[in-house]
Amino acid sequence: MARDSYIDPRVFRLQERGVTVAASLPELGRGIPVGELATQGGVEEAVLRMLREHRDA
């Protein structure tokens, strides 16, 4: 883990409640040209969407 990384504590609270981005994972990389990052943007978008949908976390 990078020392400069930050994970919003809400991600951990949601994970404890069983809320994750797992359903988004099969879609990662679809439509991304070969040689470009296929996961970073998609995972980040999924996490941000999860946080918006669960503001009570």
Buried (B, 14 or more C-beta within 10 A) or exposed (E): EEEEEEEEEBBEEBEEEEBBBEEBEEEBEEEEEEEEEBEEEBBEEBBEEBBEEBEEB
